[in-house]
Amino acid sequence: WGIRQGKEFFPLSASASSMLTRSILKNYQPIVCLRKISSTGFRSPVKGGIILQSVSSDVYANLAVEDWIHDNMDLKDRHVLFIWKNSPAVVIGRHQNPWVECNLKLMKQRGIQLARRRSGGGAVYHDLGNVNFTFFTSKKKYDRIENLNLVIKALRTVQPELAVSATKRYDLVLDGNFKISGTAAKIGRTVAYHHCTLLCSADRSLLPAALKSHYHGIKSNATTSVPASVKNLLDVDPALTCEAVMIAMATEYAAQHQIDRQVKLVDPMDEAVFPGIGNKYTELQSWRWIYGKTPKFSVSSCFQLVYQQSRVNVKLHMNVVNGVIESCSLDLADRYLPAEMCEKLQNNLTGRMFCPDEIESALVEADSGDLELHNNGISYVKR
Ligand SMILES: Nc1ncnc2c1ncn2[C@@H]1O[C@H](COP(=O)(O)OC(=O)CCCC[C@@H]2CCSS2)[C@@H](O)[C@H]1O
């Protein structure tokens, strides 16, 4: 932050800047003082807006900023645009099932994070070639079409011929067909936000691969995603880079809301700016939030046991609540496996988190030594 006087700019110290940002994010009062200090130039309105851009590409940190602004800022007569990008991640909607929506195995291998956001809707892939915009307003002023029109306007300042339009689902598509942006929203009691993605130069092979589940036999009422053919803006025009699009958006947003177009860079982990953000960050990364918030589901899986040199087909049915196996039953074609072993397997699985390592250990623990497991769906392959 600094004070502009005519053409001169006097930067504030780091600590003053940080204090000012904190105050601005909470309530805009110090701006009034600043207006008094600088008699010329600095025209930050008391009522108005601010453009923030994250310096972090940590998906949990950026989602924590959204939470923080939603929970802490007084957005009556004020609005905020938050611009952010993430390292590779799949971001699922509030009411989704990660085992249905993504390829957890591939994601683990490729270091792709999994995050659950607070807004509803489907699962999307993020990387540094995908930009996200979050539009915060009061609940009254919340208007997704207005925001999407602003994105379209910004894109056309870079490429005037761009055949981009909004759909009834609030996607942005190119040539009426290829999705470049997906939308979701969270509407609170008084505050709301609409956030959307924008594909500039994302990895076109990882995007569909990360969003393809390798699990079968899951039944649930969780929100399912709506797959689409996607395109990167950079493939249409090399001028449409993430950076160009971010600048165009900030310029357009500032013009529309008549605010300073200067973008304020923020570090999500700066507790001086976002007091208490660490707790939000920790929660967003937790197993309890990412997996545990999955709406209850059931899963049936067939696998083969090799017991005393014979193969037995087994059907395992599990009910999973809050990500934990609440009950399960083993269905054996014949009564080949000793009843105690069946019971032990069932008991061992009940109460476990629904994740391959946990299931594997449950099965290994139940095994007296001569059991082998082969599976084609869920990976309970014995090590
Ligand atoms: N990054 C990105 N952008 C646009 N479309 C995508 C993306 N990744 C995947 N997809 C396609 O959209 C569908 C899912 O569409 P669906 O309509 O089901 O879901 C969405 O669009 C949700 C958008 C959430 C936006 C938030 C903004 C900040 S954090 S995430 C998926 O199967 C792919 O075909």
PDBQT file of the ligand as one rigid body, heavy atoms in Angstrom, charges set to zero:
ROOT
HETATM    1  N1  LIG A 401     -11.102 -26.154 -14.538  1.00  0.00    +0.000 N 
HETATM    2  C1  LIG A 401     -12.186 -26.469 -15.239  1.00  0.00    +0.000 A 
HETATM    3  N2  LIG A 401     -12.900 -25.502 -15.832  1.00  0.00    +0.000 NA
HETATM    4  C2  LIG A 401     -13.986 -25.784 -16.556  1.00  0.00    +0.000 A 
HETATM    5  N3  LIG A 401     -14.475 -27.016 -16.736  1.00  0.00    +0.000 NA
HETATM    6  C3  LIG A 401     -13.810 -28.019 -16.161  1.00  0.00    +0.000 A 
HETATM    7  C4  LIG A 401     -12.634 -27.804 -15.398  1.00  0.00    +0.000 A 
HETATM    8  N4  LIG A 401     -12.191 -29.004 -14.951  1.00  0.00    +0.000 NA
HETATM    9  C5  LIG A 401     -13.059 -29.917 -15.422  1.00  0.00    +0.000 A 
HETATM   10  N5  LIG A 401     -14.037 -29.339 -16.151  1.00  0.00    +0.000 N 
HETATM   11  C6  LIG A 401     -15.185 -29.958 -16.816  1.00  0.00    +0.000 C 
HETATM   12  O1  LIG A 401     -16.373 -29.655 -16.068  1.00  0.00    +0.000 OA
HETATM   13  C7  LIG A 401     -17.013 -30.878 -15.637  1.00  0.00    +0.000 C 
HETATM   14  C8  LIG A 401     -17.736 -30.679 -14.319  1.00  0.00    +0.000 C 
HETATM   15  O2  LIG A 401     -18.753 -29.762 -14.535  1.00  0.00    +0.000 OA
HETATM   16  P1  LIG A 401     -19.863 -29.447 -13.413  1.00  0.00    +0.000 P 
HETATM   17  O3  LIG A 401     -20.843 -28.513 -14.018  1.00  0.00    +0.000 OA
HETATM   18  O4  LIG A 401     -20.385 -30.722 -12.849  1.00  0.00    +0.000 OA
HETATM   19  O5  LIG A 401     -19.066 -28.737 -12.243  1.00  0.00    +0.000 OA
HETATM   20  C9  LIG A 401     -18.507 -27.501 -12.338  1.00  0.00    +0.000 C 
HETATM   21  O6  LIG A 401     -18.307 -26.942 -13.398  1.00  0.00    +0.000 OA
HETATM   22  C10 LIG A 401     -18.113 -26.907 -10.998  1.00  0.00    +0.000 C 
HETATM   23  C11 LIG A 401     -17.380 -25.614 -11.112  1.00  0.00    +0.000 C 
HETATM   24  C12 LIG A 401     -16.751 -25.231  -9.777  1.00  0.00    +0.000 C 
HETATM   25  C13 LIG A 401     -15.992 -23.951  -9.860  1.00  0.00    +0.000 C 
HETATM   26  C14 LIG A 401     -15.259 -23.600  -8.596  1.00  0.00    +0.000 C 
HETATM   27  C15 LIG A 401     -14.550 -22.301  -8.735  1.00  0.00    +0.000 C 
HETATM   28  C16 LIG A 401     -13.408 -22.159  -7.779  1.00  0.00    +0.000 C 
HETATM   29  S1  LIG A 401     -13.090 -23.617  -6.909  1.00  0.00    +0.000 SA
HETATM   30  S2  LIG A 401     -14.065 -24.796  -8.119  1.00  0.00    +0.000 SA
HETATM   31  C17 LIG A 401     -15.894 -31.873 -15.592  1.00  0.00    +0.000 C 
HETATM   32  O7  LIG A 401     -16.352 -33.203 -15.665  1.00  0.00    +0.000 OA
HETATM   33  C18 LIG A 401     -15.058 -31.483 -16.821  1.00  0.00    +0.000 C 
HETATM   34  O8  LIG A 401     -15.648 -31.974 -17.991  1.00  0.00    +0.000 OA
ENDROOT
TORSDOF 0
